[in-house]
Amino acid sequence: MAVFTTVRAQDQSGFSETNARMEDLVKDVPGYLGMEHAQTPGGLGITVSYFRDAEALTEWRTNTEHRAAQKRGRAEWYQSYTLHVAKVERSHGFTREPGPTAG
């Protein structure tokens, strides 16, 4: 798992297109399991990407097109960022089932 937390710079020219391309490209990495993303109006973003193993994450990290996007991100789109790589030991969730509507 990779947790990427960012603070965006003012100029976001080209970011949306590159971000969409990266989201498509990562899906081709064997062992990629998915991602979740949240963004505040003020520019703070958190992306959590899930990979089956370290090898899959390494493949993504070293992808040539991804490396170019990283370089552009540091030069143009991010004021700051942190990246945490971790192993998920356990995971669970909850979803409320729709109930009857009041009326």
C-alpha contacts under 8 A as a table, 3 or more apart, distances in Angstrom:
res1	aa1	res2	aa2	distance
1	M	48	V	6.93
1	M	49	S	5.58
1	M	50	Y	4.51
1	M	51	F	5.71
1	M	57	L	7.83
1	M	85	V	5.69
1	M	86	A	5.31
1	M	87	K	5.97
1	M	88	V	6.95
2	A	47	T	8.00
2	A	48	V	5.69
2	A	49	S	5.18
2	A	50	Y	6.61
2	A	83	L	6.78
2	A	84	H	5.65
2	A	85	V	4.48
2	A	86	A	6.41
3	V	46	I	7.00
3	V	47	T	5.82
3	V	48	V	4.51
3	V	49	S	6.53
3	V	82	T	7.98
3	V	83	L	5.62
3	V	84	H	5.04
3	V	85	V	6.36
4	F	46	I	5.68
4	F	47	T	5.13
4	F	48	V	6.33
4	F	81	Y	7.03
4	F	82	T	5.85
4	F	83	L	4.59
4	F	84	H	6.58
5	T	44	L	7.33
5	T	45	G	5.62
5	T	46	I	4.41
5	T	47	T	6.45
5	T	81	Y	5.45
5	T	82	T	5.28
5	T	83	L	6.48
6	T	43	G	7.83
6	T	44	L	5.67
6	T	45	G	5.07
6	T	46	I	6.41
6	T	78	Y	6.57
6	T	79	Q	7.58
6	T	80	S	5.82
6	T	81	Y	4.21
6	T	82	T	6.59
7	V	43	G	5.53
7	V	44	L	4.63
7	V	45	G	6.41
7	V	78	Y	5.80
7	V	79	Q	5.40
7	V	80	S	5.28
7	V	81	Y	6.22
8	R	12	Q	7.90
8	R	43	G	5.12
8	R	44	L	6.57
8	R	45	G	7.81
8	R	77	W	5.75
8	R	78	Y	4.37
8	R	79	Q	5.23
8	R	80	S	7.09
9	A	12	Q	7.03
9	A	43	G	7.81
9	A	76	E	7.13
9	A	77	W	5.23
9	A	78	Y	4.95
9	A	79	Q	4.75
10	Q	77	W	7.49
11	D	76	E	6.84
11	D	77	W	6.35
12	Q	15	F	5.32
12	Q	16	S	7.80
12	Q	76	E	7.37
12	Q	77	W	5.57
13	S	16	S	7.86
14	G	17	E	5.61
14	G	18	T	6.29
15	F	18	T	5.20
15	F	19	N	5.87
15	F	77	W	6.99
16	S	19	N	5.08
16	S	20	A	6.10
17	E	20	A	5.21
17	E	21	R	6.25
18	T	21	R	5.00
18	T	22	M	6.17
18	T	69	A	7.06
19	N	22	M	5.09
19	N	23	E	6.22
20	A	23	E	5.11
20	A	24	D	6.35
21	R	24	D	5.15
21	R	25	L	6.02
22	M	25	L	4.91
22	M	26	V	5.97
22	M	66	H	6.75
23	E	26	V	5.56
23	E	27	K	6.78
24	D	27	K	5.58
24	D	28	D	7.48
25	L	28	D	5.67
25	L	29	V	7.53
26	V	29	V	5.42
26	V	32	Y	6.98
26	V	60	W	6.68
27	K	30	P	7.88
27	K	32	Y	6.25
27	K	34	G	7.80
28	D	32	Y	7.64
29	V	32	Y	5.57
29	V	56	A	6.66
29	V	59	E	7.06
29	V	60	W	6.61
30	P	56	A	6.28
31	G	51	F	5.46
31	G	52	R	4.81
31	G	53	D	6.84
31	G	56	A	5.23
32	Y	50	Y	6.28
32	Y	51	F	4.50
32	Y	52	R	6.30
32	Y	56	A	6.57
32	Y	57	L	7.74
33	L	49	S	7.69
33	L	50	Y	5.17
33	L	51	F	5.21
33	L	52	R	6.54
34	G	49	S	5.96
34	G	50	Y	5.36
34	G	51	F	7.36
35	M	47	T	6.92
35	M	48	V	5.45
35	M	49	S	4.26
35	M	50	Y	5.94
36	E	47	T	5.72
36	E	48	V	5.25
36	E	49	S	6.60
37	H	45	G	7.32
37	H	46	I	5.67
37	H	47	T	4.35
37	H	48	V	6.38
38	A	45	G	5.70
38	A	46	I	5.37
38	A	47	T	6.58
39	Q	43	G	6.63
39	Q	44	L	5.75
39	Q	45	G	4.29
39	Q	46	I	6.51
40	T	43	G	5.54
40	T	44	L	5.34
40	T	45	G	6.42
41	P	44	L	7.53
51	F	54	A	7.41
51	F	56	A	6.05
51	F	57	L	6.01
52	R	56	A	6.60
53	D	56	A	5.54
53	D	57	L	6.67
54	A	57	L	5.09
54	A	58	T	6.07
55	E	58	T	5.00
55	E	59	E	6.17
56	A	59	E	5.10
56	A	60	W	6.42
57	L	60	W	5.13
57	L	61	R	6.07
58	T	61	R	4.92
58	T	62	T	6.07
59	E	62	T	5.38
59	E	63	N	6.12
60	W	63	N	5.22
60	W	66	H	7.27
61	R	66	H	7.02
61	R	67	R	7.12
62	T	66	H	7.24
62	T	67	R	6.45
63	N	66	H	5.20
63	N	67	R	6.08
64	T	67	R	5.09
64	T	68	A	6.39
65	E	68	A	5.14
65	E	69	A	6.38
66	H	69	A	5.03
66	H	70	Q	6.17
67	R	70	Q	5.01
67	R	71	K	6.28
68	A	71	K	5.16
68	A	72	R	6.32
69	A	72	R	5.07
69	A	73	G	6.01
70	Q	73	G	4.97
70	Q	74	R	6.35
71	K	74	R	5.32
71	K	75	A	6.30
72	R	75	A	4.98
72	R	76	E	5.79
72	R	77	W	7.18
73	G	76	E	5.32
73	G	77	W	4.70
73	G	78	Y	5.68
74	R	77	W	6.44
74	R	78	Y	5.71
74	R	79	Q	7.78
74	R	80	S	7.95
75	A	78	Y	7.46
78	Y	81	Y	6.79
88	V	91	S	7.13
